[in-house]
Amino acid sequence: MPLQSMTGFARREGSSGRHRWAWELRSVNGKGLDVRLRLPQGLERFEPGVRRLAAEFFSRGNLQVSLSVSGAENVVEAVVNQAALTAVLGLREQLGDLVDPAPLKFDTLLAIRGIVDFREPEESEAQRAALDDDIMTGLKLALSDLRDMREEEGGALCQILLGQVDTIETLTATVEADPSRSPAAIAEKLTQQVALVVGNGSSLDRDRLYAEVALLATKADLREELDRLGSHVVAARDLLSKGGPVGRKLDFLAQEFNRESNTICSKSNAAAVSAAGIELKVVIDQFREQVQNLE
C-alpha cells in the first residue's frame, strides 16, 4: 500500500438532468481525520455519505469538502389554475348580455392574475434519485483523484525519508568507528586523568578512585545507543517499504532517534563523536519534519 502525504487538492464536476454540480476537495495535515463540509442548503442529506466515503479513502488529514449545485438552464413550465379558469368562464356566462359576447382571447386570459402560473418544473422522485447518484459518483471520483495526488507526494516523501535514514546510518557508523571509542583509547585517557589527580597529592583512596573510574567508563560507553540506533534504522526502512498510514509510527521512531543522539552527545569524550552527534540531531530533526506530512 503506497505512502500518502496529507496534503492535496481535487475537483470534479459534471451534470445530471438540468443540474450542474461540482465537488472541490482540499486536504492538509491533521492528527486524525477531520472532515469539514460545505453543502448547499437543502442538500444536507449528503453529509453521512460524504463522511463514510472519506473514511474509506483516508485515515488522517484535515479534509475540506465543498459541493455546489446549479441549474444548467432556465426551464419553466406554464401551469393553468383550472379552478380559477372555470370561475372566470362561469362569471362571463352568468353576466350574459352585460359584457362583450366576443370569445375570450388568449392574451386576455394571461392578463388575469391566478389563471396561469409560470414556475420551474417539479422533479420526480426518479430524477432526484438520479441526481443524488450522479453527485455521489462524482464524489468518489474526486476522492480517488485526491488519493492519487496524496500518494504521488507520499512517494516523493518516501525517497527523501529513505535518504535521511541512510544518513543516520552513516553517521552512526562514523561514531562506531571513531578511534576514541576503542577500549585502549578509553583506558589511556582515564589513566591519564587518574594519574593527574593522584599526582597532585589528592587524599582520595586509590581503590575507591579506580572503582569510580570504572563506573564512569561504563557509563561513557555508547554501545547501547549505537545498537538502538541501528535497530531504529531497520524499523524505519521496514515501515517505509510497507507503506500505508505509518506516519504516527515513524513519528515515534523520530523521537527515539532523537533520544539516542542526545545521549551520544552527552556521553561523547571526543570532538569527532560530538560533531557526528550534532549532525545526527540535525538530520533527525529534518526527518521528523518530513514525517509530519505523512498519513
C-alpha positions in Angstrom: 0.0 0.0 0.0 1.6 3.3 -1.1 2.6 6.0 1.4 0.3 9.1 1.4 1.1 12.6 2.3 -1.8 14.6 3.9 -1.8 17.5 1.5 -3.6 17.6 -1.8 -6.4 19.1 -4.0 -9.0 17.6 -6.3 -12.0 18.9 -8.2 -14.7 17.0 -10.1 -17.7 18.5 -11.9 -20.5 17.2 -14.1 -24.2 17.4 -14.9 -27.3 15.4 -14.2 -30.5 16.3 -15.9 -30.8 20.1 -15.9 -28.4 20.5 -13.0 -24.7 21.0 -12.9 -22.6 20.0 -9.8 -19.0 20.4 -8.7 -17.0 18.8 -5.8 -13.9 20.6 -4.5 -11.6 18.8 -2.0 -8.6 20.2 -0.1 -6.5 18.2 2.3 -3.9 19.4 4.8 -2.0 17.9 7.8 -4.0 16.7 10.8 -3.6 14.4 13.8 -6.7 12.4 12.8 -9.3 12.5 10.1 -11.3 15.8 10.3 -13.9 16.3 7.5 -15.4 19.7 7.2 -18.4 20.1 4.8 -19.9 22.9 2.9 -23.1 21.7 1.3 -25.9 23.8 -0.4 -29.0 24.5 1.6 -31.4 21.6 1.2 -28.7 19.0 0.3 -27.7 18.2 3.9 -28.8 14.7 3.2 -25.4 14.1 1.6 -23.4 14.6 4.8 -23.5 11.0 6.2 -22.4 9.5 2.8 -19.6 12.0 2.4 -18.2 11.2 5.9 -18.4 7.5 5.3 -16.7 7.7 1.9 -14.0 10.0 3.2 -13.2 7.5 6.0 -12.9 4.7 3.4 -10.2 6.6 1.4 -8.3 8.3 4.2 -7.3 7.8 7.9 -5.7 11.2 8.6 -5.8 14.7 7.4 -8.0 17.8 7.7 -10.3 17.4 4.7 -12.4 20.4 3.4 -15.2 19.2 1.1 -17.5 21.6 -0.7 -20.3 20.9 -3.1 -22.0 23.4 -5.5 -25.2 22.6 -7.5 -26.9 24.9 -10.0 -29.4 24.7 -12.8 -27.8 24.2 -16.2 -30.5 26.3 -17.9 -33.7 28.2 -17.0 -36.6 25.9 -17.7 -40.1 26.9 -16.8 -43.5 25.5 -17.4 -46.9 27.1 -17.6 -49.4 25.7 -15.0 -53.1 26.5 -15.5 -55.2 27.1 -12.4 -58.3 25.1 -13.6 -60.5 26.3 -10.7 -59.7 29.9 -11.4 -60.3 29.5 -15.2 -63.6 27.7 -14.6 -64.7 30.5 -12.2 -63.9 33.2 -14.8 -65.7 31.4 -17.6 -68.7 30.8 -15.3 -68.8 34.5 -14.4 -68.8 35.5 -18.0 -71.7 33.2 -18.8 -73.5 34.5 -15.7 -73.2 38.1 -16.8 -74.6 37.2 -20.2 -75.5 40.3 -22.3 -73.9 42.7 -19.8 -70.4 42.0 -21.3 -68.9 41.7 -24.7 -70.0 38.4 -26.1 -66.8 38.0 -28.2 -64.7 34.9 -27.3 -62.0 35.5 -24.7 -58.6 36.0 -26.3 -55.5 34.1 -25.0 -53.7 37.3 -24.0 -56.7 38.4 -22.0 -56.6 35.1 -20.0 -52.9 35.6 -19.4 -53.5 39.1 -18.0 -55.9 37.7 -15.4 -54.0 37.1 -12.2 -54.1 33.5 -11.0 -55.2 31.9 -14.3 -51.7 30.9 -15.5 -48.6 30.4 -13.3 -45.1 30.1 -14.7 -42.6 28.1 -12.5 -39.8 25.7 -12.6 -41.0 22.1 -13.2 -41.0 19.9 -10.2 -38.6 16.9 -10.3 -39.9 13.4 -9.9 -38.5 11.0 -7.3 -36.6 9.2 -10.0 -35.0 12.4 -11.2 -33.9 13.3 -7.7 -32.5 9.8 -7.1 -30.6 10.1 -10.4 -29.2 13.5 -9.3 -28.1 12.1 -6.0 -26.4 9.1 -7.6 -24.5 11.2 -10.1 -23.3 13.6 -7.3 -22.1 10.8 -5.1 -20.4 9.1 -8.0 -18.6 12.4 -8.7 -17.5 12.5 -5.0 -16.0 9.0 -5.3 -14.0 10.1 -8.4 -12.9 13.3 -6.6 -11.7 11.3 -3.5 -9.9 8.9 -5.8 -8.1 11.9 -7.5 -7.2 13.3 -4.1 -5.8 9.9 -3.0 -3.7 9.7 -6.2 -2.2 13.2 -5.6 -1.5 12.3 -1.9 0.1 9.0 -3.0 2.3 10.8 -5.6 3.5 13.3 -3.0 3.9 10.4 -0.5 6.2 8.6 -2.9 8.4 11.7 -3.2 8.5 12.0 0.6 9.4 8.3 0.9 12.6 8.9 -1.2 13.5 11.9 1.0 13.0 9.9 4.2 15.0 6.9 3.0 17.9 9.3 2.1 17.7 10.7 5.6 17.7 7.2 7.2 20.8 6.4 5.1 22.5 9.5 6.5 21.6 8.5 10.1 23.0 5.0 9.4 26.2 6.5 8.0 26.7 8.9 11.0 26.0 6.0 13.4 28.8 4.1 11.6 31.1 7.1 11.9 30.6 7.2 15.7 31.0 3.4 15.8 34.4 3.6 14.0 35.8 6.6 15.8 39.2 5.7 17.5 38.1 7.4 20.7 35.7 4.5 21.3 38.3 1.8 21.4 38.9 0.2 24.8 42.6 1.1 24.6 41.8 4.8 23.9 39.3 5.0 26.8 41.7 3.3 29.2 44.6 5.5 28.2 42.5 8.7 28.7 41.2 7.5 32.1 44.7 6.5 33.2 46.0 9.9 32.4 43.1 11.6 34.3 43.7 9.3 37.3 47.4 9.9 37.3 46.8 13.7 37.2 44.5 13.5 40.2 46.8 11.2 42.3 49.9 13.1 41.2 48.5 16.3 42.7 48.6 14.7 46.1 45.0 14.0 46.4 43.9 12.3 49.6 41.4 10.1 47.7 41.6 6.4 48.3 43.2 4.9 45.2 41.0 1.8 45.2 37.9 3.9 45.5 39.1 6.2 42.8 39.6 3.3 40.3 36.2 2.0 41.2 34.7 5.3 40.3 36.7 5.5 37.1 35.5 2.1 36.1 31.9 3.2 36.7 32.4 6.3 34.6 34.0 4.2 31.8 30.9 2.0 31.8 28.6 5.0 31.6 30.6 6.6 28.8 30.3 3.5 26.6 28.0 4.2 23.6 27.3 0.5 22.7 23.7 0.5 23.7 22.9 3.8 22.0 24.5 2.6 18.7 22.7 -0.7 18.8 19.4 1.0 19.3 20.1 3.5 16.5 20.8 0.5 14.3 17.5 -1.2 15.2 15.6 2.0 14.6 17.1 2.4 11.2 15.9 -1.1 10.3 12.4 -0.4 11.7 12.2 2.9 9.7 13.1 1.2 6.4 10.6 -1.6 7.1 7.8 0.9 7.7 8.7 3.0 4.6 8.7 -0.2 2.4 5.4 -1.4 3.9 3.6 1.9 3.2 0.1 2.7 4.3 -0.8 5.0 7.2 2.6 4.7 9.1 3.1 8.4 9.9 2.4 8.0 13.6 4.9 5.1 13.9 7.6 7.0 12.1 7.0 10.0 14.3 7.6 7.8 17.3 10.8 6.4 15.7 11.9 10.0 15.1 11.6 10.7 18.9 13.6 7.6 19.6 16.3 8.6 17.1 16.5 12.0 18.9 16.8 10.4 22.3 19.8 8.3 21.3 21.5 11.2 19.5 21.1 13.3 22.7 22.7 10.6 24.8 25.6 10.2 22.4 26.3 13.9 22.6 26.2 13.9 26.4 28.5 10.9 26.7 30.9 11.9 24.0 34.6 12.2 25.0 35.9 13.2 21.6 35.3 16.1 19.3 34.7 13.9 16.2 32.0 12.0 18.1 30.4 15.2 19.3 30.3 16.6 15.8 28.7 13.4 14.4 26.2 13.5 17.2 25.2 17.1 16.4 24.9 16.3 12.7 22.7 13.3 13.7 20.4 15.7 15.6 20.1 17.9 12.6 19.2 15.1 10.2 16.8 13.6 12.7 15.0 16.9 13.1 14.7 17.1 9.3 13.4 13.5 9.3 10.7 14.3 11.9 9.6 17.4 10.0 9.0 15.4 6.8 7.3 12.6 8.8 4.7 15.2 10.0 3.4 15.3 6.4 2.7 11.6 6.1 -0.7 10.0 6.8 
